[in-house]
Amino acid sequence: MSSPALHPFVPNDYRKRVLTAVERRGGPDASDVFELYDIPVESAGALPDDVVAARIDEVWAFWQKHRDHPKYRVLVGRLVAEHETRSAALRFAAARAAQAGVVAARREVRDAERYRLLDSAIERLQDRYGGIPTSKRAGLDDVGAMGGLTPDEVATRLRRYRTVDDGASTPQPSSTDSSNLTDRRLEQIDELLGEFNRLRDEAPTPTLFGLLLLTLDDADNRAEVQARTESLSQRARELGAGRMRAVIDELLLHVRDVLLGDPATAAAYADAMTGRIAEYLRPRIRAAVLIEDELLAEDRDFLRQEAIDRGAGPVGAERLIGSIAAEFGATVTSGVAAGQTAAAPRRDWAEPLREARGMLREGRPVEARSVLKRARRLAGDDVDAGRQIEAVADEVGRAIRDAQQRWRQAEADVAAGHHASALETLEWLARHASDIDILRTSGPGLAEALANSRRLLDAAPSDVGAVSPAGPVSAERTADGSIRVSWLPSPDSGASYRVVRHTPDGRQQTVGRTAATELEDGGSLGVDVPVYEVTTIVDGRHSAPVRSGETLEQAAQVPGRSRVPDPDLPPVGGVAATADRVMFVWPPGVTEAMVVLRGDEPPNAPDDPRSTPRKVTITRYELDGGFVIPAELTRPCHVAVASCRRDPAGGLVIASSFGADARAVAADDRR
């Protein structure tokens, strides 16, 4: 009899199916070895040891390649560190079979927890109707989704129960008429609001009315909208040039066109936003009224706040909740029992719950967990309160697990001398889990660890010299107000680059980490272009930093492998230049080029240390109608263009010389 075979290991499928799920649940502690190594638990004992060993090696190799992945770096770093311990139980059939039994039992417990809400709703429907009413069937999908179940999993669960035809019809969602407002305009507004929210560390702004600190209740108050628009416009003019100013200016254009233009367009926009809020509330209201056919006061208050958070006003939120509840044949209770006039529903738990949500948004999940304990005590046996509290508690728990995992990764990076990686992780903790010190009983706190990491990174005696630095760094402000930072690549394979912004007041802030040779900074709102520092990182080791404005001769010269040019790259030809643009003919198969600019004389080679190099992709070239010469460079200036390609490790390789027709002069004919 032949042995069972494993399904092929597909890296992209593994990343989406396994890593994403493990990251969402909070890390390896919320998973098991069979999931992590992509081995089916059902056939684990029957698989040959050599087949399992080959799969372990495939997964191990995948982890090694993804240690610098921007999303999974912390998770993969921990998996790599714990690989030997985790994989030991899988390498031999007897131990593997015993482990499979334990894991199967744990998965059953985990699945039971996922089905808890659904089973509870089914049990109550059974008690009330003697089965599952057809009018309630769709609502069970919404209940299952709250526990992370798919509609197919809900349908499978319901096969064991009797269906009762109660003759009721399922309410249909109401439609929203926004015919006077194009979908493309709505998409543009959503994209700009999304970027506006990412540039700020405050509560999200869901609508154009929210941008003006108004709600949908104010949609008809054009005078107030006009006054708020002028006030925001005045404040925007006080901002320095930058991405935030550009985003606000574009949003103000939409405000004037949509909210202050044709009244029908303003009404259509308000209806579209109300429709979105209704779409969000509808499944939640259906789940809330599924059993008792009424919306309890506690649920109503919670849903009203959810609607207000999404841009509705208090009046509109109440009206919307009432109309949706009526769609499902449910009433909305006022919270006052018959014959009582002063008794109001006890919601002592609501205030600490709101406080916990605020702490989580501010990056204090440990304090939020403590406040949730108080909310649980005040809620007592209130089922509806418990549901709301546990939803926030799950989010808080994930945040804390993620923070603890990142702290362990930072400690491991420090121990290994990878100070650049450690500093990046600690800075993330300072933004998203600044209260992690509460969980620590020994060792340095977060502030001390940050200071130590910065000091060690500055000294870095063990790292400097191990990695070759990047080439000259340049920074220029683009037309949209952001700053594009670019540099020549390090000759070391597998290099990534950490970009830090230095402000005139002496502060430093990490802009990002990338394997490319350029990065856009949308967070610098000042008028002047700040100094940027680029550090090359390879396997946690780092180079000496290179700052914008330095040439290779000014930057710290670190022994390393010399840059190896590629003499076989096809040359760029047909180079011509105006005062602000460079045009040229792209050779077949070439999608990246290095434009080298120098003021005093023609560049002598693509890596001329006295020149200003800028990489351009064929996509950016086509969008801009050529390569745009930075405005701050003096004219006339000499221009030369060389081909580039990527090596198997993703590094950028530049042609060894310029082609015969690859030079031009940008004349000073600007007016």
NORFEN-V973522 format. One record per pair of residues at least 6 apart in sequence whose C-alpha atoms are under 8 Angstrom apart, sorted by the first residue. I is the first residue (numbers start at 0). J is the second residue. Records with the same first field share a line. If there is no record, write none. Layout:
I: J / J
//
This chain:
2: 45 / 46 / 47
3: 42 / 45 / 46
4: 46 / 50
5: 38 / 50
8: 54 / 57
10: 61
13: 37
17: 34 / 35 / 37
18: 35 / 71
21: 27 / 29 / 30
22: 71 / 74
23: 397
24: 30 / 397
25: 397 / 398 / 400 / 401
26: 74 / 400 / 401 / 404
27: 35 / 74 / 78
31: 102
32: 85 / 86 / 89
33: 39 / 40 / 99
36: 54 / 55 / 58
37: 54 / 58
38: 51 / 54
40: 99 / 102 / 103
41: 99
43: 92 / 95 / 96 / 99
44: 92 / 93 / 95 / 96 / 99
45: 92
46: 92
47: 92
48: 90 / 91 / 92
51: 89 / 90
52: 90
55: 86
59: 79 / 82
62: 75 / 78 / 79
63: 75 / 79
65: 71 / 72 / 75
66: 72 / 73 / 75 / 76
69: 512
73: 404 / 405 / 408
74: 404
76: 408
77: 404 / 408
88: 94 / 95 / 98
89: 95 / 98
113: 146 / 147 / 148
114: 143 / 146 / 148
115: 146
116: 142 / 143 / 145 / 146
117: 139 / 142 / 143 / 146 / 153
120: 139 / 142 / 290
121: 131
123: 290
124: 130 / 131 / 132 / 290
125: 131
128: 163
129: 163
130: 160 / 161 / 162 / 163
131: 160 / 161 / 162 / 163
132: 162 / 163 / 164 / 165
133: 162 / 163 / 164 / 165 / 166 / 167
134: 164 / 165 / 166 / 167 / 168 / 169
135: 289
138: 282 / 285 / 286 / 289
139: 153 / 286
140: 149 / 150 / 153
141: 282 / 283 / 285 / 286
142: 286
143: 149 / 150 / 153
144: 150
169: 327
170: 326 / 327
171: 326
174: 274
175: 270 / 271 / 274
176: 267 / 270 / 271
177: 267 / 268 / 270 / 271
178: 267
179: 263 / 264 / 267
180: 264 / 267 / 268
188: 207 / 250 / 253
191: 246 / 249 / 250
192: 204 / 205 / 206 / 250
194: 246
195: 243 / 246 / 247
196: 202 / 203 / 204
198: 243 / 521 / 522
204: 210 / 310
205: 308 / 309 / 310
206: 272 / 309 / 310
207: 250 / 254
208: 214 / 215 / 217 / 218 / 224 / 310
209: 310
211: 224 / 227 / 228 / 231
214: 307 / 310 / 311 / 312
215: 269 / 273 / 310 / 311 / 312 / 315
216: 311 / 312 / 313 / 314 / 315
217: 223 / 224 / 312
218: 224 / 258 / 265 / 266 / 269
219: 266
221: 258 / 259
224: 258 / 259
225: 259
228: 251 / 254 / 255
232: 248 / 251
235: 244 / 247 / 248
236: 244
238: 244 / 524
239: 524 / 525 / 526
240: 480 / 524 / 525 / 526
241: 479 / 480 / 481 / 521 / 522 / 523 / 524 / 525 / 526
242: 479 / 480 / 481 / 521 / 522 / 523 / 524
243: 521 / 522 / 524
244: 480 / 524
245: 479 / 480
257: 264 / 265 / 268
258: 264 / 265 / 268
259: 265
272: 310
273: 311
276: 306 / 309 / 311
277: 319 / 323
280: 302 / 306 / 320
281: 323
284: 294 / 320 / 323 / 324
285: 324 / 327
287: 293 / 294 / 298
288: 294 / 324 / 327 / 329
292: 327 / 328 / 329 / 330
293: 324 / 329 / 330 / 331 / 332
294: 324 / 329 / 330 / 331 / 332
295: 331 / 332 / 333 / 334
296: 331 / 332 / 333 / 334 / 344
297: 334 / 344 / 346 / 383 / 384
298: 383
299: 320 / 331
302: 320
303: 313 / 316 / 317 / 320
306: 312 / 316
307: 313 / 316
321: 330 / 331
324: 330 / 331
334: 343 / 344
335: 341 / 342 / 343 / 344
336: 342
346: 378
347: 374 / 377 / 378
348: 373 / 374 / 375 / 376 / 377 / 378 / 384
349: 374
351: 370 / 371 / 373 / 374
352: 370 / 371 / 374 / 388
354: 367 / 370
355: 366 / 367 / 368 / 370 / 371
356: 367 / 391
358: 364 / 366 / 367
359: 367 / 395
361: 431
362: 430 / 431 / 432 / 433 / 434
363: 431 / 432 / 433 / 434 / 435
364: 395 / 396 / 398 / 399 / 432 / 434
365: 395 / 399 / 432 / 434 / 435 / 437 / 438
366: 434
367: 395
368: 392 / 395 / 396
371: 388 / 392
374: 388
375: 385 / 388
378: 384 / 385
398: 432
399: 432
402: 428 / 431 / 432 / 435
403: 435
405: 424 / 425 / 428
406: 424 / 425 / 428
408: 421 / 424
409: 420 / 421 / 422 / 424 / 425
410: 421
412: 418 / 420 / 421 / 539
413: 421 / 452
416: 461 / 462 / 539 / 540
417: 462 / 539 / 540 / 541
418: 452 / 453 / 455 / 456 / 459 / 539 / 540
419: 452 / 456 / 497 / 536 / 539 / 540 / 541
420: 539
421: 452
422: 449 / 452 / 453
423: 509
425: 445 / 448 / 449
426: 449
428: 435
429: 445
433: 445
435: 445
436: 444 / 445
462: 540 / 541 / 542
463: 541 / 542 / 543 / 557
464: 542 / 543 / 557 / 558 / 559
465: 540 / 541 / 542 / 558 / 559
466: 491 / 535 / 536 / 537 / 540 / 541 / 542 / 557 / 559
467: 489 / 490 / 491 / 535 / 542 / 543 / 557 / 558 / 559 / 560
468: 489 / 534 / 535 / 542 / 543 / 544 / 545 / 557
469: 486 / 487 / 488 / 489 / 490 / 533 / 534 / 535 / 545
470: 486 / 487 / 488 / 489 / 545 / 551
471: 486 / 487 / 545 / 546 / 547 / 548 / 549 / 550 / 551 / 608 / 611 / 612
472: 484 / 485 / 486 / 487 / 531 / 532 / 533 / 545 / 546 / 547 / 548 / 549
473: 484 / 485 / 486 / 547 / 548 / 611
474: 482 / 483 / 484 / 485 / 528 / 530 / 531 / 547
475: 482 / 483 / 484 / 528 / 629
476: 482 / 483 / 528
477: 483
480: 521
481: 519 / 520 / 521 / 522 / 523
482: 519 / 520 / 521 / 523 / 528
483: 517 / 518 / 519 / 520
484: 517 / 518 / 519 / 520 / 531
485: 516 / 517 / 518 / 613 / 614
486: 516 / 517 / 612 / 613 / 614
487: 516 / 612 / 613 / 614
488: 516 / 650 / 651
489: 535 / 562
490: 560 / 561 / 562 / 563 / 650
491: 537 / 560 / 650
492: 537 / 648 / 649 / 650
493: 537 / 648 / 649 / 650
494: 514 / 535 / 536 / 537 / 650
495: 512 / 513 / 514 / 515 / 535 / 536 / 537
496: 512 / 513 / 514 / 515 / 516 / 533 / 534 / 535 / 536
497: 509 / 510 / 511 / 512 / 513 / 533 / 534 / 535 / 536
498: 509 / 510 / 511 / 512 / 531 / 532 / 533 / 534
499: 507 / 508 / 509 / 510 / 511 / 531 / 532 / 533
500: 507 / 508 / 509 / 510 / 529 / 530 / 531 / 532
501: 507 / 508 / 529 / 530 / 531 / 532
502: 529 / 530
503: 529
510: 520
511: 518
516: 614
523: 529
530: 546 / 547 / 548
531: 546 / 547
532: 544 / 545 / 546 / 547
533: 544 / 545 / 546
534: 541 / 542 / 543 / 544 / 545
535: 541 / 542 / 543 / 544
536: 542
542: 557
543: 555 / 557
544: 555
545: 554 / 555
546: 554
550: 608 / 609
551: 608 / 609
552: 608
563: 652
564: 652 / 653 / 654 / 655
565: 652 / 653 / 654 / 655
566: 654 / 655 / 656
567: 654
568: 642 / 643 / 644 / 654
569: 586 / 642 / 654
570: 586 / 641 / 642 / 654 / 657 / 658 / 661
571: 583 / 584 / 585 / 586 / 640 / 641 / 642 / 657 / 658 / 660 / 661
572: 583 / 584 / 585 / 586 / 658 / 659 / 660 / 661
573: 582 / 583 / 584 / 660 / 661
574: 581 / 582 / 583 / 584 / 639 / 640 / 660 / 661 / 662 / 663
575: 581 / 582 / 583 / 662 / 663 / 664
576: 582 / 638 / 663 / 664 / 665 / 666
577: 664 / 665 / 666
578: 628 / 634 / 635 / 665 / 666 / 667 / 668 / 669
579: 627 / 628 / 629 / 630 / 665 / 669
580: 625 / 626 / 627 / 628 / 665
581: 625 / 626 / 627 / 628 / 665
582: 625 / 626
583: 625 / 661
589: 642 / 643 / 644
590: 616 / 617 / 618 / 643 / 644
591: 614 / 615 / 616 / 617 / 642 / 643 / 644
592: 614 / 615 / 616 / 617 / 640 / 641 / 642 / 643
593: 605 / 612 / 613 / 614 / 615 / 640 / 641 / 642 / 643 / 653
594: 612 / 613 / 614 / 615 / 638 / 639 / 640 / 641
595: 602 / 605 / 610 / 611 / 612 / 613 / 638 / 639 / 640 / 641
596: 602 / 610 / 611 / 612 / 636 / 637 / 638 / 639
597: 609 / 610 / 611 / 636 / 637 / 638
598: 610 / 633 / 634 / 635 / 636 / 637
599: 636 / 637
600: 636 / 637
601: 637 / 638 / 639
602: 610 / 637 / 638 / 639
604: 655 / 656 / 657
605: 612 / 639 / 640 / 641 / 653 / 654 / 655 / 656 / 657
606: 612
615: 626
619: 626
620: 626
634: 665 / 666 / 667
635: 664 / 665 / 666 / 667
636: 664 / 665 / 666
637: 662 / 663 / 664 / 665
638: 662 / 663 / 664 / 665
639: 657 / 661 / 662 / 663
640: 657 / 661 / 662
641: 653 / 654 / 656 / 657 / 658 / 661
642: 653 / 654
643: 651 / 652 / 653 / 654
644: 651 / 652 / 653
645: 651 / 652
646: 652
//
